[in-house]
């Protein structure tokens, strides 16, 4: 394995890109889910063709995507509960 070898695993690269964009509040819910799915696909591709590399991108996309998805979901639920307590919703 080389740090200079190009990563041919496009799904793993897309997972990392979506996971980074998922850090934006409210967009993290759908983008985090997409990042997790791309990461799982990229991981399966790495298991079939290890020479394509990208395992770090795939796992990172899955972890960051799942955490942003969960945190955004909890944040939205907290906002809705706060609005309910205020009598707005």
PDB file of N, CA, C and O in Angstrom:
ATOM      1  N   UNK A   1       0.833  -1.177   0.000  1.00  0.00           N
ATOM      2  CA  UNK A   1       0.000   0.000   0.000  1.00  0.00           C
ATOM      3  C   UNK A   1       0.879   1.242   0.000  1.00  0.00           C
ATOM      4  O   UNK A   1       1.853   1.335   0.746  1.00  0.00           O
ATOM      5  N   UNK A   2       0.522   2.167  -0.831  1.00  0.00           N
ATOM      6  CA  UNK A   2       1.270   3.405  -0.942  1.00  0.00           C
ATOM      7  C   UNK A   2       0.345   4.583  -0.683  1.00  0.00           C
ATOM      8  O   UNK A   2      -0.830   4.548  -1.048  1.00  0.00           O
ATOM      9  N   UNK A   3       0.867   5.612  -0.064  1.00  0.00           N
ATOM     10  CA  UNK A   3       0.081   6.820   0.150  1.00  0.00           C
ATOM     11  C   UNK A   3      -0.047   7.644  -1.116  1.00  0.00           C
ATOM     12  O   UNK A   3      -0.876   8.553  -1.184  1.00  0.00           O
ATOM     13  N   UNK A   4       0.760   7.341  -2.115  1.00  0.00           N
ATOM     14  CA  UNK A   4       0.737   8.098  -3.357  1.00  0.00           C
ATOM     15  C   UNK A   4      -0.071   7.423  -4.458  1.00  0.00           C
ATOM     16  O   UNK A   4      -0.271   8.003  -5.525  1.00  0.00           O
ATOM     17  N   UNK A   5      -0.533   6.214  -4.210  1.00  0.00           N
ATOM     18  CA  UNK A   5      -1.307   5.499  -5.219  1.00  0.00           C
ATOM     19  C   UNK A   5      -2.689   6.138  -5.353  1.00  0.00           C
ATOM     20  O   UNK A   5      -3.316   6.474  -4.348  1.00  0.00           O
ATOM     21  N   UNK A   6      -3.164   6.305  -6.581  1.00  0.00           N
ATOM     22  CA  UNK A   6      -4.504   6.876  -6.757  1.00  0.00           C
ATOM     23  C   UNK A   6      -5.579   5.897  -6.285  1.00  0.00           C
ATOM     24  O   UNK A   6      -5.438   4.680  -6.411  1.00  0.00           O
ATOM     25  N   UNK A   7      -6.639   6.456  -5.747  1.00  0.00           N
ATOM     26  CA  UNK A   7      -7.741   5.637  -5.253  1.00  0.00           C
ATOM     27  C   UNK A   7      -8.748   5.471  -6.379  1.00  0.00           C
ATOM     28  O   UNK A   7      -9.334   6.449  -6.842  1.00  0.00           O
ATOM     29  N   UNK A   8      -8.947   4.244  -6.816  1.00  0.00           N
ATOM     30  CA  UNK A   8      -9.871   3.970  -7.914  1.00  0.00           C
ATOM     31  C   UNK A   8     -11.275   3.675  -7.405  1.00  0.00           C
ATOM     32  O   UNK A   8     -12.204   3.536  -8.201  1.00  0.00           O
ATOM     33  N   UNK A   9     -11.440   3.579  -6.105  1.00  0.00           N
ATOM     34  CA  UNK A   9     -12.729   3.255  -5.508  1.00  0.00           C
ATOM     35  C   UNK A   9     -13.567   4.538  -5.421  1.00  0.00           C
ATOM     36  O   UNK A   9     -13.519   5.258  -4.424  1.00  0.00           O
ATOM     37  N   UNK A  10     -14.325   4.806  -6.470  1.00  0.00           N
ATOM     38  CA  UNK A  10     -15.077   6.058  -6.545  1.00  0.00           C
ATOM     39  C   UNK A  10     -16.185   6.136  -5.501  1.00  0.00           C
ATOM     40  O   UNK A  10     -16.507   7.229  -5.035  1.00  0.00           O
ATOM     41  N   UNK A  11     -16.773   5.010  -5.125  1.00  0.00           N
ATOM     42  CA  UNK A  11     -17.821   5.031  -4.108  1.00  0.00           C
ATOM     43  C   UNK A  11     -17.259   5.469  -2.757  1.00  0.00           C
ATOM     44  O   UNK A  11     -17.912   6.210  -2.021  1.00  0.00           O
ATOM     45  N   UNK A  12     -16.062   5.016  -2.434  1.00  0.00           N
ATOM     46  CA  UNK A  12     -15.442   5.412  -1.168  1.00  0.00           C
ATOM     47  C   UNK A  12     -15.126   6.909  -1.171  1.00  0.00           C
ATOM     48  O   UNK A  12     -15.315   7.583  -0.158  1.00  0.00           O
ATOM     49  N   UNK A  13     -14.651   7.426  -2.293  1.00  0.00           N
ATOM     50  CA  UNK A  13     -14.363   8.859  -2.381  1.00  0.00           C
ATOM     51  C   UNK A  13     -15.649   9.670  -2.269  1.00  0.00           C
ATOM     52  O   UNK A  13     -15.670  10.710  -1.611  1.00  0.00           O
ATOM     53  N   UNK A  14     -16.725   9.201  -2.908  1.00  0.00           N
ATOM     54  CA  UNK A  14     -18.003   9.898  -2.805  1.00  0.00           C
ATOM     55  C   UNK A  14     -18.540   9.861  -1.381  1.00  0.00           C
ATOM     56  O   UNK A  14     -19.143  10.830  -0.921  1.00  0.00           O
ATOM     57  N   UNK A  15     -18.326   8.753  -0.682  1.00  0.00           N
ATOM     58  CA  UNK A  15     -18.779   8.643   0.711  1.00  0.00           C
ATOM     59  C   UNK A  15     -18.112   9.718   1.557  1.00  0.00           C
ATOM     60  O   UNK A  15     -18.772  10.369   2.367  1.00  0.00           O
ATOM     61  N   UNK A  16     -16.810   9.909   1.377  1.00  0.00           N
ATOM     62  CA  UNK A  16     -16.096  10.913   2.160  1.00  0.00           C
ATOM     63  C   UNK A  16     -16.562  12.328   1.802  1.00  0.00           C
ATOM     64  O   UNK A  16     -16.702  13.171   2.688  1.00  0.00           O
ATOM     65  N   UNK A  17     -16.802  12.594   0.523  1.00  0.00           N
ATOM     66  CA  UNK A  17     -17.285  13.916   0.108  1.00  0.00           C
ATOM     67  C   UNK A  17     -18.659  14.209   0.705  1.00  0.00           C
ATOM     68  O   UNK A  17     -18.886  15.296   1.237  1.00  0.00           O
ATOM     69  N   UNK A  18     -19.575  13.245   0.620  1.00  0.00           N
ATOM     70  CA  UNK A  18     -20.904  13.448   1.185  1.00  0.00           C
ATOM     71  C   UNK A  18     -20.842  13.602   2.699  1.00  0.00           C
ATOM     72  O   UNK A  18     -21.595  14.388   3.274  1.00  0.00           O
ATOM     73  N   UNK A  19     -19.954  12.860   3.343  1.00  0.00           N
ATOM     74  CA  UNK A  19     -19.829  12.955   4.801  1.00  0.00           C
ATOM     75  C   UNK A  19     -19.320  14.336   5.210  1.00  0.00           C
ATOM     76  O   UNK A  19     -19.766  14.886   6.217  1.00  0.00           O
ATOM     77  N   UNK A  20     -18.404  14.893   4.448  1.00  0.00           N
ATOM     78  CA  UNK A  20     -17.909  16.231   4.762  1.00  0.00           C
ATOM     79  C   UNK A  20     -18.998  17.282   4.562  1.00  0.00           C
ATOM     80  O   UNK A  20     -19.132  18.198   5.372  1.00  0.00           O
ATOM     81  N   UNK A  21     -19.765  17.156   3.503  1.00  0.00           N
ATOM     82  CA  UNK A  21     -20.866  18.095   3.276  1.00  0.00           C
ATOM     83  C   UNK A  21     -21.999  17.898   4.279  1.00  0.00           C
ATOM     84  O   UNK A  21     -22.802  18.806   4.495  1.00  0.00           O
ATOM     85  N   UNK A  22     -22.067  16.724   4.888  1.00  0.00           N
ATOM     86  CA  UNK A  22     -23.110  16.444   5.871  1.00  0.00           C
ATOM     87  C   UNK A  22     -22.886  17.188   7.177  1.00  0.00           C
ATOM     88  O   UNK A  22     -23.761  17.183   8.043  1.00  0.00           O
ATOM     89  N   UNK A  23     -21.745  17.820   7.338  1.00  0.00           N
ATOM     90  CA  UNK A  23     -21.484  18.597   8.551  1.00  0.00           C
ATOM     91  C   UNK A  23     -22.296  19.887   8.591  1.00  0.00           C
ATOM     92  O   UNK A  23     -22.352  20.547   9.629  1.00  0.00           O
ATOM     93  N   UNK A  24     -22.919  20.252   7.489  1.00  0.00           N
ATOM     94  CA  UNK A  24     -23.778  21.434   7.458  1.00  0.00           C
ATOM     95  C   UNK A  24     -25.092  21.085   8.169  1.00  0.00           C
ATOM     96  O   UNK A  24     -25.726  20.082   7.839  1.00  0.00           O
ATOM     97  N   UNK A  25     -25.507  21.915   9.151  1.00  0.00           N
ATOM     98  CA  UNK A  25     -26.732  21.608   9.892  1.00  0.00           C
ATOM     99  C   UNK A  25     -27.944  21.448   8.967  1.00  0.00           C
ATOM    100  O   UNK A  25     -28.072  22.148   7.962  1.00  0.00           O
ATOM    101  N   UNK A  26     -28.802  20.543   9.316  1.00  0.00           N
ATOM    102  CA  UNK A  26     -30.033  20.156   8.624  1.00  0.00           C
ATOM    103  C   UNK A  26     -29.763  19.373   7.333  1.00  0.00           C
ATOM    104  O   UNK A  26     -30.561  18.507   6.974  1.00  0.00           O
ATOM    105  N   UNK A  27     -28.678  19.649   6.639  1.00  0.00           N
ATOM    106  CA  UNK A  27     -28.341  18.856   5.463  1.00  0.00           C
ATOM    107  C   UNK A  27     -27.700  17.534   5.862  1.00  0.00           C
ATOM    108  O   UNK A  27     -27.600  16.611   5.053  1.00  0.00           O
ATOM    109  N   UNK A  28     -27.271  17.451   7.108  1.00  0.00           N
ATOM    110  CA  UNK A  28     -26.594  16.254   7.590  1.00  0.00           C
ATOM    111  C   UNK A  28     -27.472  15.029   7.636  1.00  0.00           C
ATOM    112  O   UNK A  28     -26.975  13.906   7.547  1.00  0.00           O
ATOM    113  N   UNK A  29     -28.760  15.224   7.774  1.00  0.00           N
ATOM    114  CA  UNK A  29     -29.659  14.075   7.836  1.00  0.00           C
ATOM    115  C   UNK A  29     -29.684  13.314   6.510  1.00  0.00           C
ATOM    116  O   UNK A  29     -29.392  12.118   6.511  1.00  0.00           O
ATOM    117  N   UNK A  30     -30.017  13.942   5.379  1.00  0.00           N
ATOM    118  CA  UNK A  30     -29.999  13.161   4.130  1.00  0.00           C
ATOM    119  C   UNK A  30     -28.584  12.863   3.625  1.00  0.00           C
ATOM    120  O   UNK A  30     -28.320  11.766   3.132  1.00  0.00           O
ATOM    121  N   UNK A  31     -27.673  13.839   3.745  1.00  0.00           N
ATOM    122  CA  UNK A  31     -26.322  13.622   3.223  1.00  0.00           C
ATOM    123  C   UNK A  31     -25.557  12.597   4.050  1.00  0.00           C
ATOM    124  O   UNK A  31     -24.740  11.851   3.510  1.00  0.00           O
ATOM    125  N   UNK A  32     -25.816  12.552   5.360  1.00  0.00           N
ATOM    126  CA  UNK A  32     -25.176  11.546   6.203  1.00  0.00           C
ATOM    127  C   UNK A  32     -25.619  10.142   5.836  1.00  0.00           C
ATOM    128  O   UNK A  32     -24.819   9.206   5.830  1.00  0.00           O
ATOM    129  N   UNK A  33     -26.891  10.005   5.532  1.00  0.00           N
ATOM    130  CA  UNK A  33     -27.413   8.707   5.110  1.00  0.00           C
ATOM    131  C   UNK A  33     -26.815   8.289   3.768  1.00  0.00           C
ATOM    132  O   UNK A  33     -26.452   7.128   3.580  1.00  0.00           O
ATOM    133  N   UNK A  34     -26.713   9.233   2.843  1.00  0.00           N
ATOM    134  CA  UNK A  34     -26.105   8.944   1.543  1.00  0.00           C
ATOM    135  C   UNK A  34     -24.637   8.557   1.716  1.00  0.00           C
ATOM    136  O   UNK A  34     -24.155   7.628   1.068  1.00  0.00           O
ATOM    137  N   UNK A  35     -23.927   9.278   2.596  1.00  0.00           N
ATOM    138  CA  UNK A  35     -22.512   8.974   2.845  1.00  0.00           C
ATOM    139  C   UNK A  35     -22.357   7.574   3.425  1.00  0.00           C
ATOM    140  O   UNK A  35     -21.437   6.844   3.057  1.00  0.00           O
ATOM    141  N   UNK A  36     -23.255   7.199   4.332  1.00  0.00           N
ATOM    142  CA  UNK A  36     -23.184   5.865   4.927  1.00  0.00           C
ATOM    143  C   UNK A  36     -23.400   4.785   3.870  1.00  0.00           C
ATOM    144  O   UNK A  36     -22.699   3.773   3.855  1.00  0.00           O
ATOM    145  N   UNK A  37     -24.358   5.002   3.000  1.00  0.00           N
ATOM    146  CA  UNK A  37     -24.649   4.019   1.946  1.00  0.00           C
ATOM    147  C   UNK A  37     -23.478   3.904   0.975  1.00  0.00           C
ATOM    148  O   UNK A  37     -23.060   2.799   0.630  1.00  0.00           O
ATOM    149  N   UNK A  38     -22.944   5.058   0.529  1.00  0.00           N
ATOM    150  CA  UNK A  38     -21.780   5.019  -0.369  1.00  0.00           C
ATOM    151  C   UNK A  38     -20.585   4.364   0.314  1.00  0.00           C
ATOM    152  O   UNK A  38     -19.828   3.630  -0.321  1.00  0.00           O
ATOM    153  N   UNK A  39     -20.417   4.630   1.610  1.00  0.00           N
ATOM    154  CA  UNK A  39     -19.321   4.010   2.345  1.00  0.00           C
ATOM    155  C   UNK A  39     -19.440   2.501   2.401  1.00  0.00           C
ATOM    156  O   UNK A  39     -18.446   1.789   2.262  1.00  0.00           O
ATOM    157  N   UNK A  40     -20.664   2.008   2.606  1.00  0.00           N
ATOM    158  CA  UNK A  40     -20.879   0.558   2.639  1.00  0.00           C
ATOM    159  C   UNK A  40     -20.599  -0.062   1.269  1.00  0.00           C
ATOM    160  O   UNK A  40     -20.013  -1.141   1.174  1.00  0.00           O
ATOM    161  N   UNK A  41     -21.021   0.628   0.216  1.00  0.00           N
ATOM    162  CA  UNK A  41     -20.752   0.131  -1.136  1.00  0.00           C
ATOM    163  C   UNK A  41     -19.253   0.155  -1.414  1.00  0.00           C
ATOM    164  O   UNK A  41     -18.708  -0.785  -1.993  1.00  0.00           O
ATOM    165  N   UNK A  42     -18.585   1.241  -0.998  1.00  0.00           N
ATOM    166  CA  UNK A  42     -17.141   1.335  -1.194  1.00  0.00           C
ATOM    167  C   UNK A  42     -16.375   0.290  -0.412  1.00  0.00           C
ATOM    168  O   UNK A  42     -15.362  -0.225  -0.885  1.00  0.00           O
ATOM    169  N   UNK A  43     -16.851  -0.025   0.780  1.00  0.00           N
ATOM    170  CA  UNK A  43     -16.205  -1.060   1.591  1.00  0.00           C
ATOM    171  C   UNK A  43     -16.345  -2.419   0.920  1.00  0.00           C
ATOM    172  O   UNK A  43     -15.382  -3.183   0.860  1.00  0.00           O
ATOM    173  N   UNK A  44     -17.545  -2.729   0.412  1.00  0.00           N
ATOM    174  CA  UNK A  44     -17.749  -4.003  -0.291  1.00  0.00           C
ATOM    175  C   UNK A  44     -16.873  -4.078  -1.544  1.00  0.00           C
ATOM    176  O   UNK A  44     -16.340  -5.136  -1.879  1.00  0.00           O
ATOM    177  N   UNK A  45     -16.731  -2.937  -2.231  1.00  0.00           N
ATOM    178  CA  UNK A  45     -15.872  -2.928  -3.415  1.00  0.00           C
ATOM    179  C   UNK A  45     -14.417  -3.182  -3.024  1.00  0.00           C
ATOM    180  O   UNK A  45     -13.699  -3.889  -3.731  1.00  0.00           O
ATOM    181  N   UNK A  46     -13.983  -2.611  -1.907  1.00  0.00           N
ATOM    182  CA  UNK A  46     -12.616  -2.838  -1.446  1.00  0.00           C
ATOM    183  C   UNK A  46     -12.397  -4.308  -1.094  1.00  0.00           C
ATOM    184  O   UNK A  46     -11.332  -4.861  -1.370  1.00  0.00           O
ATOM    185  N   UNK A  47     -13.394  -4.939  -0.489  1.00  0.00           N
ATOM    186  CA  UNK A  47     -13.250  -6.348  -0.133  1.00  0.00           C
ATOM    187  C   UNK A  47     -13.135  -7.234  -1.376  1.00  0.00           C
ATOM    188  O   UNK A  47     -12.459  -8.262  -1.350  1.00  0.00           O
ATOM    189  N   UNK A  48     -13.801  -6.828  -2.467  1.00  0.00           N
ATOM    190  CA  UNK A  48     -13.719  -7.598  -3.710  1.00  0.00           C
ATOM    191  C   UNK A  48     -12.449  -7.294  -4.488  1.00  0.00           C
ATOM    192  O   UNK A  48     -11.853  -8.189  -5.088  1.00  0.00           O
ATOM    193  N   UNK A  49     -12.030  -6.015  -4.478  1.00  0.00           N
ATOM    194  CA  UNK A  49     -10.838  -5.593  -5.238  1.00  0.00           C
ATOM    195  C   UNK A  49      -9.966  -4.715  -4.349  1.00  0.00           C
ATOM    196  O   UNK A  49     -10.056  -3.490  -4.424  1.00  0.00           O
ATOM    197  N   UNK A  50      -9.117  -5.317  -3.502  1.00  0.00           N
ATOM    198  CA  UNK A  50      -8.280  -4.518  -2.591  1.00  0.00           C
ATOM    199  C   UNK A  50      -7.295  -3.593  -3.304  1.00  0.00           C
ATOM    200  O   UNK A  50      -6.823  -2.624  -2.710  1.00  0.00           O
ATOM    201  N   UNK A  51      -6.985  -3.871  -4.540  1.00  0.00           N
ATOM    202  CA  UNK A  51      -6.041  -3.013  -5.257  1.00  0.00           C
ATOM    203  C   UNK A  51      -6.629  -1.644  -5.588  1.00  0.00           C
ATOM    204  O   UNK A  51      -5.885  -0.725  -5.932  1.00  0.00           O
ATOM    205  N   UNK A  52      -7.959  -1.491  -5.489  1.00  0.00           N
ATOM    206  CA  UNK A  52      -8.594  -0.195  -5.736  1.00  0.00           C
ATOM    207  C   UNK A  52      -8.424   0.778  -4.580  1.00  0.00           C
ATOM    208  O   UNK A  52      -8.667   1.975  -4.736  1.00  0.00           O
ATOM    209  N   UNK A  53      -8.009   0.279  -3.427  1.00  0.00           N
ATOM    210  CA  UNK A  53      -7.806   1.085  -2.216  1.00  0.00           C
ATOM    211  C   UNK A  53      -9.120   1.747  -1.782  1.00  0.00           C
ATOM    212  O   UNK A  53     -10.192   1.331  -2.224  1.00  0.00           O
ATOM    213  N   UNK A  54      -9.052   2.746  -0.942  1.00  0.00           N
ATOM    214  CA  UNK A  54     -10.239   3.483  -0.531  1.00  0.00           C
ATOM    215  C   UNK A  54     -10.891   3.000   0.741  1.00  0.00           C
ATOM    216  O   UNK A  54     -11.971   3.480   1.086  1.00  0.00           O
ATOM    217  N   UNK A  55     -10.273   2.054   1.467  1.00  0.00           N
ATOM    218  CA  UNK A  55     -10.915   1.553   2.681  1.00  0.00           C
ATOM    219  C   UNK A  55     -11.029   2.652   3.733  1.00  0.00           C
ATOM    220  O   UNK A  55     -12.016   2.707   4.467  1.00  0.00           O
ATOM    221  N   UNK A  56     -10.027   3.528   3.813  1.00  0.00           N
ATOM    222  CA  UNK A  56     -10.072   4.616   4.795  1.00  0.00           C
ATOM    223  C   UNK A  56     -11.186   5.609   4.469  1.00  0.00           C
ATOM    224  O   UNK A  56     -11.881   6.092   5.362  1.00  0.00           O
ATOM    225  N   UNK A  57     -11.343   5.901   3.203  1.00  0.00           N
ATOM    226  CA  UNK A  57     -12.420   6.796   2.795  1.00  0.00           C
ATOM    227  C   UNK A  57     -13.787   6.165   3.070  1.00  0.00           C
ATOM    228  O   UNK A  57     -14.715   6.841   3.514  1.00  0.00           O
ATOM    229  N   UNK A  58     -13.895   4.883   2.806  1.00  0.00           N
ATOM    230  CA  UNK A  58     -15.181   4.196   2.997  1.00  0.00           C
ATOM    231  C   UNK A  58     -15.561   4.150   4.472  1.00  0.00           C
ATOM    232  O   UNK A  58     -16.692   4.481   4.828  1.00  0.00           O
ATOM    233  N   UNK A  59     -14.640   3.748   5.325  1.00  0.00           N
ATOM    234  CA  UNK A  59     -14.942   3.664   6.755  1.00  0.00           C
ATOM    235  C   UNK A  59     -15.156   5.051   7.341  1.00  0.00           C
ATOM    236  O   UNK A  59     -16.061   5.254   8.151  1.00  0.00           O
ATOM    237  N   UNK A  60     -14.329   6.003   6.936  1.00  0.00           N
ATOM    238  CA  UNK A  60     -14.509   7.375   7.408  1.00  0.00           C
ATOM    239  C   UNK A  60     -15.844   7.952   6.984  1.00  0.00           C
ATOM    240  O   UNK A  60     -16.510   8.628   7.768  1.00  0.00           O
ATOM    241  N   UNK A  61     -16.237   7.689   5.748  1.00  0.00           N
ATOM    242  CA  UNK A  61     -17.542   8.155   5.270  1.00  0.00           C
ATOM    243  C   UNK A  61     -18.687   7.514   6.026  1.00  0.00           C
ATOM    244  O   UNK A  61     -19.688   8.167   6.323  1.00  0.00           O
ATOM    245  N   UNK A  62     -18.542   6.233   6.338  1.00  0.00           N
ATOM    246  CA  UNK A  62     -19.599   5.550   7.087  1.00  0.00           C
ATOM    247  C   UNK A  62     -19.699   6.100   8.513  1.00  0.00           C
ATOM    248  O   UNK A  62     -20.801   6.358   8.995  1.00  0.00           O
ATOM    249  N   UNK A  63     -18.571   6.280   9.187  1.00  0.00           N
ATOM    250  CA  UNK A  63     -18.589   6.757  10.570  1.00  0.00           C
ATOM    251  C   UNK A  63     -19.065   8.205  10.668  1.00  0.00           C
ATOM    252  O   UNK A  63     -19.930   8.529  11.482  1.00  0.00           O
ATOM    253  N   UNK A  64     -18.496   9.069   9.835  1.00  0.00           N
ATOM    254  CA  UNK A  64     -18.891  10.468   9.865  1.00  0.00           C
ATOM    255  C   UNK A  64     -20.322  10.645   9.365  1.00  0.00           C
ATOM    256  O   UNK A  64     -21.072  11.459   9.903  1.00  0.00           O
ATOM    257  N   UNK A  65     -20.699   9.894   8.348  1.00  0.00           N
ATOM    258  CA  UNK A  65     -22.069   9.976   7.839  1.00  0.00           C
ATOM    259  C   UNK A  65     -23.090   9.534   8.875  1.00  0.00           C
ATOM    260  O   UNK A  65     -24.120  10.185   9.051  1.00  0.00           O
ATOM    261  N   UNK A  66     -22.812   8.435   9.560  1.00  0.00           N
ATOM    262  CA  UNK A  66     -23.742   7.956  10.588  1.00  0.00           C
ATOM    263  C   UNK A  66     -23.824   8.922  11.757  1.00  0.00           C
ATOM    264  O   UNK A  66     -24.911   9.186  12.271  1.00  0.00           O
ATOM    265  N   UNK A  67     -22.678   9.454  12.183  1.00  0.00           N
ATOM    266  CA  UNK A  67     -22.699  10.366  13.336  1.00  0.00           C
ATOM    267  C   UNK A  67     -23.396  11.682  13.005  1.00  0.00           C
ATOM    268  O   UNK A  67     -24.122  12.215  13.845  1.00  0.00           O
ATOM    269  N   UNK A  68     -23.193  12.220  11.799  1.00  0.00           N
ATOM    270  CA  UNK A  68     -23.888  13.456  11.437  1.00  0.00           C
ATOM    271  C   UNK A  68     -25.380  13.215  11.251  1.00  0.00           C
ATOM    272  O   UNK A  68     -26.197  14.071  11.592  1.00  0.00           O
ATOM    273  N   UNK A  69     -25.733  12.069  10.718  1.00  0.00           N
ATOM    274  CA  UNK A  69     -27.149  11.741  10.545  1.00  0.00           C
ATOM    275  C   UNK A  69     -27.844  11.643  11.902  1.00  0.00           C
ATOM    276  O   UNK A  69     -28.929  12.195  12.088  1.00  0.00           O
ATOM    277  N   UNK A  70     -27.227  10.952  12.835  1.00  0.00           N
ATOM    278  CA  UNK A  70     -27.812  10.786  14.169  1.00  0.00           C
ATOM    279  C   UNK A  70     -27.860  12.119  14.911  1.00  0.00           C
ATOM    280  O   UNK A  70     -28.873  12.442  15.531  1.00  0.00           O
ATOM    281  N   UNK A  71     -26.781  12.895  14.855  1.00  0.00           N
ATOM    282  CA  UNK A  71     -26.772  14.167  15.573  1.00  0.00           C
ATOM    283  C   UNK A  71     -27.773  15.153  14.977  1.00  0.00           C
ATOM    284  O   UNK A  71     -28.402  15.910  15.716  1.00  0.00           O
ATOM    285  N   UNK A  72     -27.931  15.156  13.660  1.00  0.00           N
ATOM    286  CA  UNK A  72     -28.926  16.034  13.048  1.00  0.00           C
ATOM    287  C   UNK A  72     -30.338  15.598  13.406  1.00  0.00           C
ATOM    288  O   UNK A  72     -31.206  16.438  13.644  1.00  0.00           O
ATOM    289  N   UNK A  73     -30.576  14.295  13.445  1.00  0.00           N
ATOM    290  CA  UNK A  73     -31.891  13.802  13.828  1.00  0.00           C
ATOM    291  C   UNK A  73     -32.213  14.196  15.260  1.00  0.00           C
ATOM    292  O   UNK A  73     -33.320  14.654  15.543  1.00  0.00           O
ATOM    293  N   UNK A  74     -31.254  14.020  16.168  1.00  0.00           N
ATOM    294  CA  UNK A  74     -31.475  14.414  17.561  1.00  0.00           C
ATOM    295  C   UNK A  74     -31.653  15.925  17.700  1.00  0.00           C
ATOM    296  O   UNK A  74     -32.460  16.387  18.508  1.00  0.00           O
ATOM    297  N   UNK A  75     -30.903  16.690  16.917  1.00  0.00           N
ATOM    298  CA  UNK A  75     -31.049  18.139  16.953  1.00  0.00           C
ATOM    299  C   UNK A  75     -32.413  18.594  16.465  1.00  0.00           C
ATOM    300  O   UNK A  75     -33.025  19.473  17.071  1.00  0.00           O
ATOM    301  N   UNK A  76     -32.890  18.017  15.391  1.00  0.00           N
ATOM    302  CA  UNK A  76     -34.210  18.379  14.870  1.00  0.00           C
ATOM    303  C   UNK A  76     -35.302  17.976  15.855  1.00  0.00           C
ATOM    304  O   UNK A  76     -36.260  18.721  16.060  1.00  0.00           O
ATOM    305  N   UNK A  77     -35.162  16.798  16.467  1.00  0.00           N
ATOM    306  CA  UNK A  77     -36.139  16.380  17.477  1.00  0.00           C
ATOM    307  C   UNK A  77     -36.119  17.308  18.686  1.00  0.00           C
ATOM    308  O   UNK A  77     -37.170  17.610  19.251  1.00  0.00           O
ATOM    309  N   UNK A  78     -34.942  17.760  19.084  1.00  0.00           N
ATOM    310  CA  UNK A  78     -34.839  18.696  20.209  1.00  0.00           C
ATOM    311  C   UNK A  78     -35.502  20.029  19.879  1.00  0.00           C
ATOM    312  O   UNK A  78     -36.182  20.610  20.725  1.00  0.00           O
ATOM    313  N   UNK A  79     -35.310  20.511  18.665  1.00  0.00           N
ATOM    314  CA  UNK A  79     -35.955  21.756  18.250  1.00  0.00           C
ATOM    315  C   UNK A  79     -37.465  21.591  18.255  1.00  0.00           C
ATOM    316  O   UNK A  79     -38.179  22.474  18.729  1.00  0.00           O
ATOM    317  N   UNK A  80     -37.961  20.477  17.738  1.00  0.00           N
ATOM    318  CA  UNK A  80     -39.412  20.256  17.709  1.00  0.00           C
ATOM    319  C   UNK A  80     -39.996  20.131  19.114  1.00  0.00           C
ATOM    320  O   UNK A  80     -41.086  20.639  19.380  1.00  0.00           O
ATOM    321  N   UNK A  81     -39.281  19.462  20.010  1.00  0.00           N
ATOM    322  CA  UNK A  81     -39.757  19.365  21.387  1.00  0.00           C
ATOM    323  C   UNK A  81     -39.752  20.720  22.072  1.00  0.00           C
ATOM    324  O   UNK A  81     -40.657  21.026  22.848  1.00  0.00           O
ATOM    325  N   UNK A  82     -38.749  21.532  21.796  1.00  0.00           N
ATOM    326  CA  UNK A  82     -38.713  22.886  22.366  1.00  0.00           C
ATOM    327  C   UNK A  82     -39.843  23.747  21.831  1.00  0.00           C
ATOM    328  O   UNK A  82     -40.454  24.504  22.585  1.00  0.00           O
ATOM    329  N   UNK A  83     -40.126  23.645  20.557  1.00  0.00           N
ATOM    330  CA  UNK A  83     -41.242  24.396  19.983  1.00  0.00           C
ATOM    331  C   UNK A  83     -42.574  23.921  20.531  1.00  0.00           C
ATOM    332  O   UNK A  83     -43.493  24.719  20.719  1.00  0.00           O
ATOM    333  N   UNK A  84     -42.684  22.620  20.790  1.00  0.00           N
ATOM    334  CA  UNK A  84     -43.920  22.080  21.369  1.00  0.00           C
ATOM    335  C   UNK A  84     -44.130  22.621  22.788  1.00  0.00           C
ATOM    336  O   UNK A  84     -45.249  22.960  23.175  1.00  0.00           O
ATOM    337  N   UNK A  85     -43.037  22.694  23.556  1.00  0.00           N
ATOM    338  CA  UNK A  85     -43.146  23.213  24.915  1.00  0.00           C
ATOM    339  C   UNK A  85     -43.513  24.707  24.926  1.00  0.00           C
ATOM    340  O   UNK A  85     -44.158  25.178  25.862  1.00  0.00           O
ATOM    341  N   UNK A  86     -43.111  25.437  23.909  1.00  0.00           N
ATOM    342  CA  UNK A  86     -43.471  26.840  23.801  1.00  0.00           C
ATOM    343  C   UNK A  86     -44.895  27.040  23.280  1.00  0.00           C
ATOM    344  O   UNK A  86     -45.433  28.145  23.340  1.00  0.00           O
ATOM    345  N   UNK A  87     -45.491  25.981  22.776  1.00  0.00           N
ATOM    346  CA  UNK A  87     -46.841  26.062  22.237  1.00  0.00           C
ATOM    347  C   UNK A  87     -46.903  26.503  20.802  1.00  0.00           C
ATOM    348  O   UNK A  87     -47.977  26.845  20.307  1.00  0.00           O
ATOM    349  N   UNK A  88     -45.777  26.505  20.121  1.00  0.00           N
ATOM    350  CA  UNK A  88     -45.744  26.934  18.723  1.00  0.00           C
ATOM    351  C   UNK A  88     -46.230  25.821  17.813  1.00  0.00           C
ATOM    352  O   UNK A  88     -46.950  26.072  16.847  1.00  0.00           O
ATOM    353  N   UNK A  89     -45.841  24.599  18.117  1.00  0.00           N
ATOM    354  CA  UNK A  89     -46.205  23.461  17.271  1.00  0.00           C
ATOM    355  C   UNK A  89     -47.259  22.635  17.965  1.00  0.00           C
ATOM    356  O   UNK A  89     -47.708  21.625  17.424  1.00  0.00           O
TER     357      UNK A  89
END
